[in-house]
Structure formats: structure tokens, C-alpha cells
């Protein structure tokens, strides 16, 4: 085999190897993006399953803040496929058995443990979330931002039926 032919053969093998690595990396990231998007959908579905011991408004606010936690955590970049799948199983169990306040607290704990963005969001917004919920419960129907949360419930319900 001539030297030129050997060089072309080696170059071809290296090109195939490089393309395989690039395609594998892209596929891995696409799987993470899809899993993260599906997680957000499942988090949103929690709003349609309020526990008996929590008002609809309080539950909508808890789920809405958890929705925002998910976005701030950037799980498609910071979580592994195994971690994303584990959260999927956890959310499936919550949706099947009926979520409660402990379910929300568990999700906040997991996002804070698994991602820097989740820890940052929790530090910044957990007390704000609780203060706003307390204000909403005191204000009841007159709470100034009630419609944001009722719109969220309606939006999730409309997406579920599509």
C-alpha cells in the first residue's frame, strides 16, 4: 500500500471516529433536553392535582414557583440522564399517588442538591414564595395576583387535553 493511500485511510478512520463522537455528544444532549422538557410538563401537571389540605391558590403558587425553579436550574445542562430519569420516576409516583406539600419540598431539595441553579433559586426565592403564599391566603379572592395563578391552572389544563 502506498504512503498516500495509508494517509487517506488513516484520515478516513479519524474522520469517522470524530463524526461518531460528535454525533454521540449531540444525541446525549438531545436526550437530556427532551427529558428536561418532559420533567417540566410533569411538574406543571401537579397543579391539576391539589391536595385536600391546601387551597387551590396555594397549590398553584407552589407549583408555579417549582416550574420557575426548574427553569433556573437548567437541568438539561446540569443533570445527568440518570438524574433526570430518577426525577421522572419520582414525579410519576407523585402524580399517581397524589402530590402534597412534601412532594414540592422534595423537588426543591433535589433541584438544590443536583444543580447550582436550583440551589441559587432556592436560596433567593423560597422565603419569597412562602411570604407571597401567606399574603395570598390572607387576601383570598382579593389577592392582587390571583389571576396569574388561575391562568396557569387553565393553561396546564388546556395543554393536557391537546
trRosetta pair geometry for C-beta under 8 A, 3 or more apart (Angstrom, degrees):
i j d omega theta_ij theta_ji phi_ij phi_ji
1 5 5.0 -121 -177 88 90 126
1 6 5.5 109 124 -59 117 91
1 9 7.8 -11 175 -8 144 145
2 5 4.6 94 59 7 82 104
2 6 7.0 -146 96 -6 43 87
3 6 5.7 -55 -149 36 32 112
3 7 6.4 34 153 -21 65 106
4 7 5.7 -53 -148 35 31 113
4 8 6.4 30 153 -17 64 106
5 8 5.8 -54 -149 37 32 111
5 9 6.3 34 151 -22 64 107
6 9 5.6 -54 -147 36 31 114
6 10 6.3 30 155 -16 66 106
7 10 5.9 -54 -146 38 30 109
7 11 6.2 30 154 -19 64 109
8 11 5.6 -54 -143 39 30 113
8 12 6.2 35 154 -23 64 106
9 12 5.7 -53 -149 34 28 113
9 13 6.5 27 153 -17 63 104
10 13 5.8 -53 -148 36 32 110
10 14 6.3 31 153 -17 65 107
11 14 5.7 -55 -147 39 30 111
11 15 6.2 34 153 -22 64 107
12 15 5.6 -53 -146 35 30 113
12 16 6.4 29 155 -16 64 105
13 16 5.8 -54 -149 37 31 110
13 17 6.3 32 152 -19 64 108
14 17 5.6 -55 -146 38 32 113
14 18 6.2 33 155 -20 66 107
15 18 5.7 -53 -145 37 29 111
15 19 6.3 29 156 -16 64 107
16 19 5.8 -55 -145 39 29 110
16 20 6.3 34 154 -23 63 107
17 20 5.7 -54 -149 34 29 114
17 21 6.6 29 154 -17 64 105
18 21 5.8 -55 -150 35 32 110
18 22 6.3 28 154 -16 66 108
19 22 5.7 -55 -144 40 32 110
19 23 6.0 29 158 -17 67 109
20 23 5.9 -55 -142 40 26 108
20 24 6.2 28 156 -19 62 110
21 24 5.8 -58 -147 38 27 112
21 25 6.3 28 155 -20 63 107
22 25 5.8 -55 -148 35 29 111
22 26 6.4 26 155 -15 65 107
23 26 5.8 -54 -145 39 31 109
23 27 6.1 32 156 -19 65 108
24 27 5.7 -54 -143 38 29 111
24 28 6.3 34 155 -23 64 105
25 28 5.7 -52 -148 33 29 114
25 29 6.5 24 155 -14 63 106
26 29 5.9 -59 -150 39 31 108
26 30 6.2 32 153 -21 66 108
27 30 5.6 -54 -145 36 31 112
27 31 6.5 35 155 -21 64 103
28 31 5.9 -55 -154 32 29 112
28 32 6.7 27 150 -16 63 105
28 81 7.3 -101 -159 -46 81 125
29 32 5.6 -53 -150 36 36 112
29 33 6.3 38 152 -21 68 103
29 76 7.5 68 -168 168 72 98
30 33 5.6 -50 -145 35 33 112
30 34 6.3 33 155 -18 65 106
31 34 5.8 -56 -148 38 30 110
31 35 6.3 28 155 -17 65 108
31 81 5.9 4 119 -108 122 121
32 35 5.8 -56 -145 40 30 110
32 36 6.2 30 156 -20 65 108
32 75 7.7 -154 177 129 94 74
32 76 4.7 123 133 -154 96 68
32 77 7.6 116 136 -64 140 28
32 79 7.2 163 -151 79 109 79
32 80 7.9 -93 -105 -165 116 24
32 81 6.1 -102 -82 -79 80 75
32 84 6.4 170 -137 -26 67 158
33 36 5.8 -56 -146 37 28 110
33 37 6.3 28 155 -19 64 107
33 76 4.6 50 -95 -144 54 139
34 37 5.8 -55 -147 36 30 111
34 38 6.3 29 154 -17 63 108
35 38 5.7 -57 -147 39 31 112
35 39 6.4 39 151 -25 64 102
35 76 7.6 150 65 -102 81 79
35 81 6.7 137 -4 -136 162 68
35 84 4.0 75 134 149 136 139
35 85 6.7 -63 -144 -63 140 63
35 88 6.8 -85 -160 -52 96 128
36 39 5.5 -48 -150 30 33 116
36 40 6.8 36 152 -20 63 100
36 70 7.8 152 -173 178 86 103
36 75 4.5 168 -118 83 110 102
36 76 3.8 -91 -1 -61 156 88
36 79 7.4 144 -85 49 103 120
36 84 6.3 -77 -65 -127 65 129
37 40 5.8 -51 -155 31 34 112
37 41 6.7 37 148 -19 63 103
37 76 7.8 31 -32 -69 73 127
38 41 5.5 -49 -152 33 37 116
38 42 6.6 35 151 -16 66 103
38 88 6.8 17 111 -109 116 115
39 42 5.8 -58 -152 38 33 109
39 43 6.3 36 151 -22 67 103
39 70 6.6 -176 116 -143 107 131
39 75 6.6 -28 59 73 155 157
39 84 6.5 -108 -47 -157 133 87
39 87 5.8 24 -124 112 127 122
39 88 6.3 -98 -88 -79 85 75
39 91 6.7 155 -141 -10 70 157
40 43 5.5 -49 -147 33 34 114
40 44 6.4 36 153 -19 64 104
40 67 6.7 75 -156 -142 87 77
40 70 5.2 157 -99 132 86 152
40 71 7.6 63 -111 -61 128 76
41 44 5.7 -55 -153 35 30 113
41 45 6.6 36 149 -25 63 103
41 159 7.7 -134 -139 135 94 135
42 45 5.4 -47 -149 28 37 116
42 46 7.4 56 149 -33 59 87
42 88 7.1 136 1 -132 163 63
42 91 4.2 79 139 147 137 143
42 92 7.3 -58 -142 -62 143 57
42 95 6.6 -98 -161 -42 95 137
43 46 5.9 -37 -171 5 39 117
43 63 6.8 157 162 -163 78 86
43 66 5.5 -149 -169 122 120 109
43 67 5.6 159 120 -88 124 65
43 70 5.7 -153 6 -42 167 147
43 91 6.9 -75 -65 -125 58 137
43 107 7.2 119 -115 -155 107 157
44 47 6.1 -37 -177 9 50 112
44 63 7.1 104 -128 163 33 117
44 67 6.1 60 -80 -98 78 119
44 156 4.7 -168 163 -116 102 118
44 159 7.4 5 125 65 143 143
45 48 5.8 -49 -169 27 56 112
45 49 7.2 32 143 -4 74 109
45 95 6.0 15 111 -112 124 128
45 156 6.6 178 -89 -179 38 121
45 160 6.7 106 -111 -91 93 118
46 49 5.9 -77 -157 47 43 101
46 63 4.9 -175 89 -116 107 122
46 66 7.4 -8 57 73 147 147
46 91 7.8 -93 -58 -150 108 96
46 94 6.8 -13 -103 128 107 126
46 95 7.0 -107 -85 -86 66 84
46 99 5.0 -1 -144 18 101 166
46 103 7.2 -172 -137 120 133 134
46 104 7.7 137 158 -78 154 87
47 50 7.5 4 -172 -58 41 84
47 59 6.7 140 -138 133 58 95
47 60 5.5 59 -147 -115 108 66
47 63 4.2 -162 -74 88 86 162
47 64 7.4 62 -91 -50 129 71
47 152 6.4 -119 -147 128 166 101
47 153 5.4 -145 149 -104 121 70
47 156 5.2 113 62 39 126 163
48 153 7.2 132 -82 -153 64 81
48 156 6.1 -143 -43 117 102 121
48 157 6.1 131 -97 -83 117 81
48 160 6.8 14 -46 -37 162 157
49 95 6.6 163 -7 -135 160 62
49 98 6.1 -154 171 -136 120 60
49 99 5.5 101 99 26 119 97
50 54 5.9 -129 -174 83 97 97
50 55 7.7 -46 -178 130 145 22
50 56 5.3 -115 -35 -107 169 59
50 59 3.8 177 -119 32 102 174
50 60 7.7 -38 -80 -41 120 69
51 54 5.0 64 64 19 94 104
51 59 6.9 170 25 -96 72 129
51 98 6.7 104 -101 160 79 101
51 99 6.7 -109 -50 97 98 60
51 100 4.5 65 -75 -111 151 73
51 101 7.0 -86 28 -24 149 71
53 100 7.5 30 46 -143 109 105
53 101 7.9 -71 87 -16 109 112
54 58 4.9 -122 -178 88 94 121
54 59 4.8 113 118 -60 121 95
54 62 7.6 -28 177 2 151 142
54 100 7.6 151 -9 -152 126 65
54 101 6.4 145 -64 -58 138 99
55 58 4.5 93 57 8 86 103
55 59 6.8 -155 90 -5 44 87
55 137 6.8 150 24 -110 143 90
56 59 5.8 -58 -147 40 29 111
56 60 6.2 31 155 -21 65 107
56 153 7.3 15 174 -86 108 156
57 60 5.7 -54 -145 36 29 111
57 61 6.4 29 156 -18 63 106
57 136 5.5 -153 144 152 125 126
57 137 7.4 170 89 -80 120 61
57 143 7.1 118 -170 36 150 151
57 146 6.4 -47 -124 -134 126 89
57 149 5.9 89 -145 101 69 147
57 150 7.8 -33 -101 -59 80 84
58 61 5.8 -58 -152 36 30 111
58 62 6.4 30 152 -20 65 106
58 133 5.4 71 -133 -160 81 109
58 136 6.9 167 -81 92 64 123
58 137 6.2 27 -73 -72 111 105
59 62 5.7 -53 -147 35 33 112
59 63 6.3 25 157 -13 66 107
60 63 6.0 -58 -145 42 29 106
60 64 6.0 33 155 -23 65 110
60 149 3.9 111 120 177 129 108
60 150 7.0 3 -165 -71 175 40
60 152 5.8 136 -172 75 108 120
60 153 5.4 -62 -109 -54 126 105
61 64 5.6 -53 -140 36 29 113
61 65 6.4 27 160 -15 64 105
61 129 7.0 151 151 -165 101 84
61 132 6.6 -163 -164 109 138 106
61 133 5.1 169 100 -94 148 90
61 136 6.3 175 -50 25 152 162
61 149 5.6 -39 -65 -108 69 142
62 65 6.1 -58 -151 38 26 106
62 66 6.4 26 150 -18 62 109
62 101 7.2 -105 -134 -120 164 71
62 104 4.8 -43 168 -119 120 162
62 129 7.4 88 -109 172 53 122
62 133 7.1 38 -59 -93 79 140
63 66 5.4 -56 -148 38 35 114
63 67 6.4 46 148 -27 66 99
63 104 7.2 -106 -76 -101 55 117
63 152 7.7 166 92 137 105 133
64 67 5.4 -44 -152 27 33 117
64 68 6.8 29 150 -13 62 102
64 148 7.7 84 -145 131 163 99
64 149 6.0 -103 -29 -115 148 85
64 152 5.3 -35 -90 -152 113 173
65 68 5.6 -53 -152 39 37 111
65 69 6.3 47 146 -27 66 101
65 125 6.5 -176 -158 142 112 125
65 129 4.4 51 -120 -117 166 128
66 69 5.1 -43 -147 30 37 120
66 70 6.7 46 151 -24 62 97
66 104 5.8 -117 -64 -142 136 90
66 107 5.6 42 -147 102 124 141
66 108 6.9 -100 -109 -64 90 85
67 70 5.8 -51 -159 27 30 114
67 71 7.0 26 147 -14 62 104
67 152 7.9 -157 10 -157 158 130
68 71 5.6 -52 -151 37 39 112
68 72 6.3 34 153 -16 69 107
68 121 7.2 -179 124 -161 86 136
68 125 7.5 -91 104 140 127 171
69 72 5.9 -61 -147 41 30 107
69 73 6.1 32 155 -27 66 110
69 107 7.4 119 90 131 144 104
69 108 6.4 -88 -145 -109 167 76
69 111 5.5 101 153 101 114 168
69 118 6.2 56 177 -131 94 78
69 121 5.0 158 -126 118 69 145
69 122 7.0 50 -130 -65 118 74
69 125 7.6 -150 -81 73 86 134
70 73 5.8 -58 -147 31 26 113
70 75 6.7 -42 -161 -9 74 120
70 111 7.0 -110 -88 -107 51 142
71 74 7.6 23 171 -64 37 55
72 117 4.8 -172 143 166 68 104
72 118 6.9 133 97 -85 92 42
72 120 6.9 -129 157 81 120 100
72 121 3.9 116 97 -70 149 134
73 78 6.5 -116 162 52 76 136
73 79 8.0 31 143 -31 113 111
73 111 4.7 -93 -89 -164 151 108
73 114 7.5 46 -172 84 127 95
73 115 4.2 100 -166 77 92 153
73 117 4.3 162 -124 91 29 106
73 118 3.7 28 -107 -60 111 88
73 121 6.6 -79 -57 12 74 136
74 77 4.7 -14 146 36 109 111
74 78 5.5 91 92 -6 86 109
74 115 6.7 168 59 -164 69 141
74 117 5.0 99 16 4 91 161
75 78 6.0 -78 -122 56 33 87
75 79 4.4 -6 -164 9 82 124
75 83 7.9 -143 -161 110 103 112
75 84 6.3 124 156 -96 119 98
75 87 7.8 -68 -150 34 153 161
75 111 7.6 -79 -73 -124 109 90
75 114 7.5 30 -119 113 92 126
75 115 6.3 -99 -91 -57 63 146
76 79 7.5 -17 -67 43 14 90
78 114 6.8 123 126 137 104 82
78 115 4.0 88 113 -120 148 99
78 116 6.6 -142 -129 21 146 78
78 117 6.5 -168 -12 16 157 106
78 118 7.9 -161 94 -6 149 101
79 83 4.1 -126 -169 89 100 126
79 84 5.1 124 118 -55 127 84
79 87 7.7 -23 -169 -2 160 133
79 114 5.4 26 -98 158 99 128
79 115 6.4 -56 -52 -63 87 107
80 83 4.7 98 51 6 76 100
80 84 7.0 -140 95 -2 41 87
81 84 5.7 -56 -147 39 32 112
81 85 6.2 31 155 -18 66 107
82 85 5.8 -56 -145 39 28 109
82 86 6.3 34 153 -24 63 106
83 86 5.6 -51 -148 32 31 115
83 87 6.6 30 154 -15 63 103
83 114 5.6 141 -173 -142 142 138
84 87 5.9 -55 -152 37 32 109
84 88 6.5 39 147 -24 64 103
85 88 5.2 -47 -150 30 37 119
85 89 6.6 39 152 -19 65 99
86 89 5.8 -51 -153 33 33 110
86 90 6.5 34 148 -18 64 105
87 90 5.4 -52 -146 37 37 115
87 91 6.2 35 155 -17 68 105
87 107 7.7 82 -148 -126 107 83
87 110 6.3 150 -99 140 105 149
88 91 5.9 -58 -147 39 28 107
88 92 6.3 32 153 -22 64 105
89 92 5.6 -51 -147 34 31 114
89 93 6.5 33 153 -19 63 104
90 93 5.8 -56 -154 35 30 111
90 94 6.5 31 149 -19 65 105
90 106 7.2 -146 179 131 133 129
90 107 7.8 162 121 -85 131 79
90 110 7.5 157 65 -50 170 166
91 94 5.4 -50 -145 35 37 114
91 95 6.2 34 157 -17 68 105
91 107 7.9 58 -82 -93 92 117
92 95 5.9 -57 -146 39 29 108
92 96 6.1 27 155 -19 64 112
93 96 5.7 -59 -143 39 28 111
93 97 5.9 1 168 3 67 114
94 97 6.6 -68 -135 49 21 91
94 98 7.7 -83 179 89 53 17
94 99 4.4 39 174 -88 103 91
94 103 4.6 106 -134 -140 127 133
95 99 6.8 -1 -78 -38 42 102
99 103 3.9 -96 -155 49 89 166
99 104 7.3 85 169 -40 118 76
100 103 5.4 118 50 -3 50 100
100 104 7.9 -108 109 2 38 87
101 104 5.7 -51 -158 34 41 111
101 105 6.4 40 147 -17 70 106
102 105 5.5 -53 -144 40 36 113
102 106 6.1 44 153 -26 67 103
103 106 5.7 -52 -149 32 28 114
103 107 6.7 28 152 -18 62 103
104 107 5.8 -54 -152 34 32 110
104 108 6.5 30 152 -16 65 105
105 108 5.7 -55 -149 37 33 111
105 109 6.3 36 152 -21 65 105
106 109 5.6 -54 -150 35 31 114
106 110 6.3 28 154 -18 66 107
107 110 5.7 -55 -146 38 31 109
107 111 6.2 28 158 -15 67 107
108 111 6.0 -54 -142 39 29 108
108 112 6.2 28 158 -16 63 110
108 118 7.7 170 -159 -178 49 103
108 122 5.7 121 -176 -108 100 116
108 126 6.8 97 -168 -102 146 115
109 112 5.9 -63 -149 40 26 109
109 113 6.1 23 155 -19 65 112
110 113 5.6 -57 -143 38 30 110
110 114 5.9 10 165 -7 67 116
110 118 7.8 -63 104 169 51 159
111 114 6.2 -64 -133 46 25 99
111 115 5.9 -36 -174 36 65 108
111 117 8.0 -65 171 92 99 78
111 118 3.2 -159 149 -142 84 139
111 119 7.9 -164 123 -43 70 49
111 121 7.5 -35 130 59 128 122
111 122 7.1 153 91 -47 102 116
112 115 7.6 -78 -117 57 13 68
112 118 4.7 -132 -73 128 36 99
112 119 4.4 94 -155 -91 73 61
112 121 8.0 -130 -86 60 81 82
112 122 4.5 -19 -85 0 120 155
113 118 7.6 -38 30 97 40 134
113 119 7.7 114 -50 -71 20 99
114 118 6.4 40 62 31 75 149
115 118 4.0 93 66 4 100 105
115 119 6.8 -163 94 -6 56 82
116 119 5.7 -56 -151 37 34 111
116 120 6.2 35 151 -20 67 107
117 120 5.6 -52 -145 37 32 113
117 121 6.2 31 157 -19 66 106
118 121 5.8 -52 -142 37 30 109
118 122 6.2 32 157 -20 63 107
119 122 5.8 -54 -147 36 28 112
119 123 6.4 30 155 -20 63 108
120 123 5.9 -58 -151 36 28 111
120 124 6.2 14 158 -10 65 115
121 124 5.9 -66 -144 45 28 105
121 125 5.6 -25 177 23 69 119
122 125 6.9 -77 -120 53 16 79
122 126 5.0 24 -169 -40 63 118
123 126 7.3 3 -77 10 9 107
124 128 7.4 -16 140 4 60 127
125 128 4.9 -65 -148 48 55 116
125 129 5.6 65 152 -32 83 99
126 129 5.7 -49 -149 29 29 116
126 130 6.7 23 155 -14 62 105
127 130 5.7 -54 -148 39 35 110
127 131 6.2 36 152 -20 67 106
128 131 5.7 -55 -145 38 31 111
128 132 6.2 28 157 -17 65 107
129 132 6.0 -61 -150 38 26 107
129 133 6.3 25 154 -19 64 108
130 133 5.7 -51 -145 35 32 112
130 134 6.4 35 154 -20 64 104
131 134 5.7 -52 -149 36 31 112
131 135 6.4 31 151 -18 64 105
132 135 5.5 -52 -147 38 34 112
132 136 6.2 36 153 -21 66 105
132 145 7.9 -30 -168 56 116 138
133 136 5.6 -53 -147 36 32 112
133 137 6.4 32 154 -19 65 104
134 137 5.8 -54 -148 35 30 110
134 138 6.5 29 153 -17 63 105
135 138 5.7 -55 -149 38 32 110
135 139 6.1 20 156 -11 67 114
135 143 6.9 119 126 -130 80 107
136 139 5.8 -62 -140 46 29 105
136 140 7.9 120 164 -55 55 18
136 143 4.4 41 -134 -127 67 157
136 145 7.5 -74 -94 63 108 91
136 146 7.0 136 -145 -87 104 78
136 149 7.9 40 -140 2 153 154
137 140 7.3 26 -175 -67 30 58
139 142 5.0 -116 178 80 87 81
139 143 3.6 120 95 -79 127 72
139 144 7.2 -60 177 -10 163 65
139 146 7.8 -140 108 -54 117 110
140 143 6.4 174 65 -25 21 93
141 146 6.9 14 -157 -83 36 171
142 146 8.0 140 95 -22 11 135
143 146 4.5 112 76 -55 97 98
145 148 4.9 -20 175 15 89 121
145 149 7.1 79 129 -12 84 95
146 149 6.2 -70 -165 41 40 103
146 150 6.1 28 149 -13 77 111
147 150 5.5 -56 -136 44 38 107
147 151 5.8 45 159 -25 70 105
148 151 5.9 -56 -151 35 24 112
148 152 6.6 30 148 -24 60 104
149 152 5.3 -43 -149 28 37 118
149 153 6.8 41 150 -19 63 97
150 153 5.6 -45 -152 32 39 114
150 154 6.5 38 149 -16 66 104
151 154 5.6 -55 -148 40 34 111
151 155 6.1 39 153 -24 67 106
152 155 5.7 -52 -145 34 29 113
152 156 6.5 26 157 -15 63 105
153 156 6.1 -59 -150 37 28 106
153 157 6.3 26 154 -18 64 110
154 157 5.7 -56 -145 39 30 112
154 158 6.3 30 156 -20 66 107
155 158 5.9 -57 -148 36 28 109
155 159 6.5 26 154 -17 64 106
156 159 5.7 -55 -148 36 33 111
156 160 6.4 38 153 -27 65 103
157 160 5.7 -50 -150 27 31 114
157 161 6.9 21 157 -12 62 107
158 161 6.2 -63 -155 38 32 105
158 162 7.1 41 149 -34 63 103
159 162 5.7 -50 -156 16 39 117
